[in-house]
């Protein structure tokens, strides 16, 4: 599996983990495949998937908190409200699901990297105002939702072992992320910088 180089480093790391790549191989680990060998998909444990999904929701909520104070157009404010409402509900449902299936979300490299990468992005948003803020926020939403869809389709759904988690991913998370992406994409053309 290969990710476009413009995707988040965290998704690249997620792809590498799913294809058997490891940052630091453990003792007794099998040797790395030859460079010309196709990658072998290694499923992501459900506990890690839950933690990544929770972190992705938290990152979106952090962006939305900033945007709630800085957004200027009615359409961007509507997107912000939708982001806050939906990602809050998704986090509640992922925590409830984790209890129901008795899987404790386990933080890993990808979830921590998502958190760490969100900090400079939040700082960048805080430095903007007006139409420049609205445009940057919408562009960030498009990018992050596209990347989350790639992760859902290419890694999470291929990895899931618990059917209830699979249902959550396909029936709750994916449609919400797709809807946010569609709304943000519609907004983007209306926010092109004025000359």
Buried (B, 14 or more C-beta within 10 A) or exposed (E): BEBEEEBBBBBBBBBBBBBBBEEEEEEEEEEEEEEEEEBEBBBBBBBBBBBBBBBBBBBBBBBBBBBEEBBEBEBBBEBBBBBBEBBBEBBEBBEEBBEEBEBEBBBBBBBBBBBEBBEEBBEEBEEBEEBBBBBBBBBBBBBBBBBBBBBBEBBBBEBBEBEEBBEBBBEBBBEBBBEBBEBBBEBEEEBEEEE
